[in-house]
Amino acid sequence: MTDYAQRPQILSLALITAITVVFSGPIAFCTQAFFIFRLYTFSHKKVLPIFCSFLVIT
């Protein structure tokens, strides 16, 4: 840890941390939506993908 005991530098938010937080949500949502789409194409039933969609949204 290069900023040991230097409070202002430890508490500041790095740019890469902000970018990670911004992009992680949409990427996770797109990944889950893709797998729900695959579930629907393989099963051809609407009940299970709809249930999984509610889990993704919440």
Secondary structure, DSSP 8 states (H G I E B T S, - for coil): -TTTT-HHHHHS--HHHHHHHHHHHHHHHHHHHHHHHHHHHHH--SHHHHHHHHHHH-
